[in-house]
Amino acid sequence: MAYAGVLPGYKTTYETIKEGNGQTVAKGATVTVHATGIVKQTGKKFWSTKDPGQQPFQYQAGMGKVITGWDQGCLGMKLGETRKLLIPAEEGYGAQGFPAWGIPPGGSLDFEIEVLKIQ
């Protein structure tokens, strides 16, 4: 899959799957999303808010409260938009990975993010 969108100053790339409209994700906004994360090297899903028992995820955009690739890759998304992010290790969980979630050291991540609410 080709990721056409480039984030200036970052290595994370993105592809818009579904266009949104209206309000956009800006730094400092509280954003509620559906998110599914897959380890690129293994194809294994490590987390999804759409799985049974899970709920949409809420975070503060552009404030460093989530991994860099996600934080920067969601800025500018519109309400209702779905975007795929390809996040390299250095903008994800780095050289240490996140073994508890099955993310290996240096693992790249494929995330699909859908913006549900922007406050």
Buried (B, 14 or more C-beta within 10 A) or exposed (E): EEBEBEBEEBBBBBBBEEEBEEBBBEEEBEBBBBBBBBBBEEEBEBBBBEEEEEEBBEBBBBEEEBBBBBBBBBBBBBBBBBBBBBBBBBBBBBEEBBEEEBBBEBBBBBBBBBBBBBE
